[in-house]
Amino acid sequence: MPTERIGPPLRAGERETLRAFLDFHRATLALKCEGLTDEQLRRAASPPSTLSLLGLLRHMAEVERTWFRRVIAAEDVPLIWSATGDFQAAYDVRDADGAEAFEVWRREVEHARRIEREAGSLDVTGHQARWGEDVSLRLVMLHMMHEYARHNGHADLIREAVDGSVGA
């Protein structure tokens, strides 16, 4: 199923704008991964770095899960690909399956969207244990955009190295 990427509204409230920009970045990552085989998704663009599109997708599933489910919703859920809490484990894609990674990522995005929609306001807070601080949903949404924007830049370069595709 092709990914639809909708540009953010030009005039909207803060929450609608944040939601739209975050979804725009989510769709960009999906577009960068679309149409590739597992082998292509696993390919590292710039050895010795092992960074791959599949690793980025798995990492972003962990990030979505952590910030929305663990921090904002205070759900007691483990990381997806690491029993020890190692975020780097998501980047190890030697035996990873692309369809599984997409399904997990999409499921975590849906959880995140639900949590954001159900929150009373952007001022809702959750506890970020790694920082030992409470954070607002507003900060989480902005942090997620920052995380996607950074990694979508990586995804641009990786995709070009994999099959020459540019733009999104």
C-alpha positions as CSV (number, residue, x, y, z in Angstrom):
1,M,0.0,0.0,0.0
2,P,1.6,3.3,-1.1
3,T,2.3,5.9,1.6
4,E,0.3,9.1,1.4
5,R,2.2,12.1,2.7
6,I,0.1,15.2,3.4
7,G,1.7,18.6,3.9
8,P,1.0,20.3,7.2
9,P,-1.7,23.0,7.3
10,L,-0.7,26.6,6.6
11,R,-3.0,28.0,9.3
12,A,-4.0,25.9,12.2
13,G,-3.8,25.7,16.0
14,E,-0.6,24.5,17.8
15,R,-1.7,21.0,18.4
16,E,-3.1,20.4,14.9
17,T,0.2,21.8,13.5
18,L,2.4,19.7,15.7
19,R,0.3,16.6,14.9
20,A,0.5,17.3,11.1
21,F,4.2,17.9,11.1
22,L,4.9,14.7,13.0
23,D,2.8,12.7,10.7
24,F,4.6,14.4,7.7
25,H,7.9,13.2,9.1
26,R,6.5,9.7,9.8
27,A,5.3,9.4,6.2
28,T,8.7,10.6,4.9
29,L,10.5,7.7,6.6
30,A,7.9,5.3,5.3
31,L,8.4,6.7,1.7
32,K,12.2,6.3,2.1
33,C,11.7,2.6,2.9
34,E,8.9,1.9,0.4
35,G,9.4,-0.6,-2.4
36,L,12.7,-2.1,-1.2
37,T,13.5,-5.7,-0.5
38,D,14.7,-6.9,3.0
39,E,18.2,-7.1,1.6
40,Q,18.0,-3.5,0.4
41,L,16.5,-2.3,3.7
42,R,19.4,-4.0,5.6
43,R,22.1,-2.4,3.4
44,A,24.4,0.0,5.1
45,A,25.1,3.0,3.1
46,S,28.5,4.0,4.5
47,P,30.5,1.2,6.0
48,P,31.9,0.9,8.6
49,S,28.7,2.4,9.9
50,T,26.0,-0.3,10.1
51,L,23.2,2.3,9.8
52,S,20.5,1.1,7.4
53,L,16.9,2.0,6.5
54,L,15.6,-1.1,8.4
55,G,17.7,-0.1,11.4
56,L,16.2,3.4,11.3
57,L,12.7,2.0,11.1
58,R,13.2,-0.3,14.0
59,H,14.8,2.5,16.0
60,M,11.9,4.8,15.4
61,A,9.5,2.1,16.6
62,E,11.5,2.0,19.8
63,V,11.4,5.8,20.0
64,E,7.7,6.1,19.4
65,R,7.1,3.4,22.1
66,T,9.3,5.0,24.6
67,W,8.2,8.6,24.4
68,F,4.5,8.0,24.0
69,R,3.7,4.7,25.8
70,R,6.4,4.6,28.4
71,V,6.8,8.3,29.2
72,I,3.5,10.0,28.5
73,A,1.1,7.1,29.1
74,A,3.3,5.5,31.9
75,E,2.8,2.1,30.4
76,D,5.1,-0.6,31.8
77,V,6.2,-2.0,28.4
78,P,9.8,-3.1,27.6
79,L,11.7,-2.1,24.5
80,I,10.8,-4.1,21.5
81,W,14.2,-5.4,20.4
82,S,16.2,-5.4,23.6
83,A,15.4,-7.1,26.9
84,T,18.2,-5.0,28.5
85,G,17.0,-1.5,27.5
86,D,19.7,-1.1,24.8
87,F,18.3,1.3,22.2
88,Q,21.2,0.3,19.9
89,A,19.9,-3.3,19.5
90,A,17.3,-2.0,17.0
91,Y,20.1,-1.1,14.6
92,D,21.2,-4.8,14.4
93,V,19.3,-6.0,11.4
94,R,21.3,-9.1,10.4
95,D,18.2,-11.3,11.0
96,A,15.5,-8.6,10.9
97,D,12.4,-8.9,8.8
98,G,11.2,-5.8,6.9
99,A,7.5,-6.7,7.0
100,E,7.7,-7.3,10.8
101,A,9.5,-4.0,11.4
102,F,7.0,-2.0,9.3
103,E,4.1,-3.7,11.3
104,V,5.7,-3.0,14.6
105,W,6.5,0.6,13.7
106,R,2.9,1.2,12.3
107,R,1.5,-0.3,15.5
108,E,3.6,2.0,17.7
109,V,2.7,5.0,15.6
110,E,-1.0,4.2,16.1
111,H,-0.5,3.9,19.9
112,A,1.3,7.2,19.8
113,R,-1.5,8.9,17.9
114,R,-4.1,7.5,20.3
115,I,-2.2,8.6,23.3
116,E,-1.8,12.1,21.9
117,R,-5.5,12.4,20.9
118,E,-6.6,11.2,24.3
119,A,-4.4,13.7,26.2
120,G,-6.3,16.6,27.6
121,S,-3.7,19.1,26.3
122,L,-0.1,19.6,25.2
123,D,0.6,20.4,28.9
124,V,0.0,16.8,30.0
125,T,3.2,15.5,31.5
126,G,5.0,12.2,31.9
127,H,8.1,11.1,33.6
128,Q,11.3,10.6,31.5
129,A,13.2,8.2,33.8
130,R,16.5,8.5,31.9
131,W,16.5,12.2,32.6
132,G,14.9,12.0,36.0
133,E,12.5,14.8,34.9
134,D,8.8,15.3,34.0
135,V,8.2,16.4,30.4
136,S,5.2,17.7,28.6
137,L,3.4,16.2,25.6
138,R,4.4,19.3,23.7
139,L,8.1,18.6,24.3
140,V,7.6,14.9,23.3
141,M,6.0,15.9,20.0
142,L,8.7,18.4,19.2
143,H,11.4,15.9,20.2
144,M,9.8,13.3,17.9
145,M,9.9,15.8,15.0
146,H,13.5,16.4,15.8
147,E,14.3,12.7,15.9
148,Y,12.5,12.0,12.6
149,A,14.0,15.0,10.8
150,R,17.5,13.9,11.8
151,H,17.0,10.3,10.8
152,N,15.1,11.2,7.6
153,G,18.3,13.0,6.6
154,H,20.1,9.8,7.1
155,A,17.4,7.9,5.2
156,D,17.8,10.3,2.2
157,L,21.5,9.4,1.9
158,I,21.0,5.7,2.6
159,R,18.2,5.4,0.0
160,E,20.3,7.1,-2.6
161,A,23.1,4.7,-1.9
162,V,20.8,1.7,-2.1
163,D,19.1,2.4,-5.4
164,G,19.8,5.9,-6.6
165,S,16.4,7.3,-5.5
166,V,16.4,10.9,-4.4
167,G,13.7,13.2,-3.1
168,A,10.5,12.4,-1.2
